[in-house]
Amino acid sequence: MAFALAAMLVVAGCGADPESSDPAPPPSAASSGAPSGSSVERSGEVLHSANVTHVANVPPRAPLNGPQDWGTDLAFQGDHAYVGNFGGFSVFDISDPAKPAVVSQVLCPGEQNDVSVTGNLLFLSVDRPRGGPGCDDGESDGEGGWEGIRIFDITDKARPKFVSAVSTPCGSHTHTLVPGEDPQTVYLYVSAPGPEGTPTCPDPHNIFSIVEVPTGNPAAAKVAANPVISGGPGGTVDIGGQSIGGCHDITAYPEKNLAAAACFGDGILLDITDRVNPKVLQHVSDRENFSIWHSATFNNDGTKVVFGDELGGGMSATCDRGTPRTKGASAVYDLSGDRTLTLRGYFKIPREQQQGENCVAHNGSLLPVPGKDIMVQSWYQGGVSVWDFTDSANPREVGFFERGPVEGLAGSWSAYYYNGHIYSSDITKGLDVLRIDDPLTDPAKSAKMTELNAQTQTAY
């Protein structure tokens, strides 16, 4: 979540699709038991379950170590990790996970620079108006500011090159890479929340953008469609007197021709068989518990969806004693064969955080464990949690890693499993590498991936 917007995102009720209905039977509010590696160990400032090892940390360094050069999202390709940052992005060699090495750092400011990769192309999301698409263009306060998608050529990972950019309505908070039927074409589903009625977000802002990218000619990338996905109040929330619309994140499962969109006031299930003409299958809402629908994750079978609630926009301490276990949490929905979502349970980390620690459900991905539904998820200052939702109504934590309290905004922004290790992008501490050793999760170590964009799920 971009903190410029998040400053407005306090505890808020959410809108709902008037045609949605509450699922039955009522979902479980139980969130966890003790991790299977139940003993807790402390190493300096780090607290972790006995089954989690802190393998490495690479702290921020110039030119991406300014006071607001916050670490954001991650993508992976071969032996390389790509880490977004409000100041640009970094490329790491992770062939030895215990010794990640910086290959290059690109200074290219833009909130929030969420990243994805495919082939020799890298894409960055920019969600705050700038004077132009170039890396040297500063912020813009005028009505004609640019925001959207930047495209880089990463053929030479030591020297990435800016090659093109596409302006999108209301900018690009995040984006999802979706392969086309033609292997020479990829699509970016661009999520762009924003106050309706502003110069870059015409009222009603009930769309997302689809950018078409010819991989052999990225300079020809263009907006191919702006699908309307919500015709009612369910796609907006009222925050600070402003109507915030659009989607925050969209996760695609191309092999299933499905996508799940977290669109502030509700979650939306999409059929993406036609990549540029997605069809809405269902809206779900949770007026009582969810404030800001943030992100989604399918299980491997495509029979469940986990939606996360970013209560407080990443700025607030929602893992403290005073916040209910069903708020600022992840919700597990079963997805039936007729493509109907039904709410079953909630998960929230079991460790109580201090009132000054920003903590809420954030970005994560599956661990490729056959026959099980297990994911790793970031919780800002709540750290990194590995949890099992095989039993939808009774999810439980398997292991965790966290640091002690830090003044101000801090903690894990994104945490993803890739080829035997967990990689966490910490807002202020840089790149962390973790390993989990547990009989439940060990089968994941045999899975080898060549690419991972967490919002583009592939079967294992």
Salt bridges, closest charged atoms under 4 A:
ASP17 OD2 - HIS283 ND1 3.26
GLU41 OE1 - HIS48 NE2 3.92
GLU45 OE2 - ARG403 NE 3.01
ASP127 OD2 - HIS173 ND1 2.81
GLU139 OE1 - ARG128 NE 3.36
ASP156 OD2 - ARG159 NH1 3.49
ASP249 OD1 - HIS248 ND1 2.33
ASP266 OD2 - HIS283 ND1 3.01
ASP271 OD2 - ARG339 NH1 2.80
GLU310 OE1 - HIS248 NE2 3.70
GLU310 OE1 - HIS294 NE2 3.87
GLU310 OE2 - HIS362 NE2 3.14
ASP334 OD2 - ARG344 NE 3.18
GLU352 OE1 - ARG321 NE 3.27
ASP373 OD2 - LYS304 NZ 2.81
GLU397 OE1 - ARG351 NH1 2.48
GLU402 OE2 - ARG351 NE 2.94
ASP426 OD2 - ARG403 NH1 3.35
ASP432 OD1 - HIS54 NE2 2.90
ASP432 OD2 - ARG403 NH1 2.72
ASP437 OD2 - ARG435 NE 2.77
ASP437 OD1 - LYS445 NZ 2.44
ASP442 OD1 - LYS445 NZ 3.34
